[in-house]
């Protein structure tokens, strides 16, 4: 139990500077395409299956859109922002069979100088941006039903 406490503290320390760390487990007929990248091999999706589980730790930073449909990820004004100034745990789980899939949990995204203008500047604070060479990485809670792999 003591070793687990030391490991937890080490992870919290490592994740404290705008980075995300964790463990990822996935299996399936085509792991690389499980909602994470474009299908460069043009593998027929209806014959694929897979599951993914991520256990992560990092700072949470997530804008919540307003009722009028403004999308803060595309430069809209958020209703409010979920912001943690200390590293928190996150979980991501996803399953797909053929073209149908579902995921729920925390996904990671980068924030760098190139995101300042027009995208994240309305809801991010100045110190939350990294630079283009070393972007900061945050966790954002998300969920979706999918008909194609995430691209």
N, C-alpha and C positions, 0 to 999 in steps of 0.2 A: 504494500500500500504506500509506503514511503517513496519507493521508486516512481510510482504513478504520480504522486504529488510533485516530485522533482521534474518529471517529464512534462507535466501540465504547466508548471511555472516556466520551464524552458520554452515551450511552445508559445505561451503568452508573451514572453519577452521577444522572441523571434518575430512574431506577427505584429508587434506594436508599431512598426514604422511604415504603414501603408502597404504592407505585403500580406499575402494570404498563403497559408501553409496547410497541408493536410495529407490525407490518405485517400486514394481513389481505387475502387475495385470495379471492374467491368468484365462482362463476359457476353458472348453472343456470336452470331455467324459473321458479323462485320462490325467489330468494336469501334474502329476508327470513325465510322459515320454516325454514331449514336448522338444525334443532335449537336454535333460539335463542328463539323466542317462540310465543305462541299464534296460531293461524290465524284472525284476525279476519274474513278475507274468505271463509272456508269453502271454500278451493280444494280440489278433489278431489285427495287425495294420490297416488293411483295413477297420475296423469298428470304428476307432477312428477319432476324430477331435479336434481342439483346436486353441487358439490364445494366444499370450503372448506379453505384452508391459512392458518394463522396462525404467524408468527414473532414471538416475544415475549421480553421480558426483565423480570424482577421477582423478588421474594423468594418462595421456595417454602415453603408451610406446608400439610401434608397429614397428617391423622390416619389411621392404619391400624387397622382394626377387629380385635377379638380373635376367636379361633377359636370362641367361644361365640355369635357372631352379634350382639353389641352393636354398634349403629351409632353411631359418634361424631358423625356429622352431626346426629343426633337426640337427643343428650345422653348417649349411652353412653360407657363407659370405653374408650379406645383401648389397643391393645397397645403401640404406640409412635407417635411423631410424626416425620415428615420435616420438618426445619426448616432453612432456610438464612438466615443473618444477612447475607449479601451477595447482590446480584442475580445470578441465573443465567439462562441462556437457556432458552427453552421452545419446543416445536413442537406444534401441534394440526393434525390432518388428519382430515377427515370426508368421506364420500361417501354419497349416497343415490340410490336409484332407486325411485320409487313409495313404498310404505310401508316398505321395508326400508332400513336404513342401518347404517353402522359409523363409529365415531370412536375415535381414540386420540391421546393427548397431554395437554398441560397446558391446563386450563380455569381461568378466573379466578372469584373470588368475593370478596364484601365482608365485612368484619368491623367492626362498629360497636357502640355501647353496647347497642342492642336485641338483640344476639346473646349478651350476657353470661350471662343467666339461663337455665339449662336446656339450652343448645345447645352453645356452644363453650367454656364456662367450665372444663370439666374438662381440656382439653388446650391451651388458649391461655394465654400469659403476659399479665400486665396491660398491658404496653407495646405488645402486638400489636393491641390494639383501637383503632379510630379512634372518633370521635364520630359521632352520627347525621347531622350536616351534612357532615362530611368523613370518610367511612369509609375504612379502609385496604383495599387490594386485594392479594390474594395469588394465586399460581398453585398448582394442585393437579393432580397426575397422575391421569388417569382414562381409562377406555376402556369401550365398550359396543357391543353389537349392539342396534339399535332397530327397532321396528315402527311407531313414530309419531315425528313430529318432537319434539324436546326442548321441554318446556313449562315 
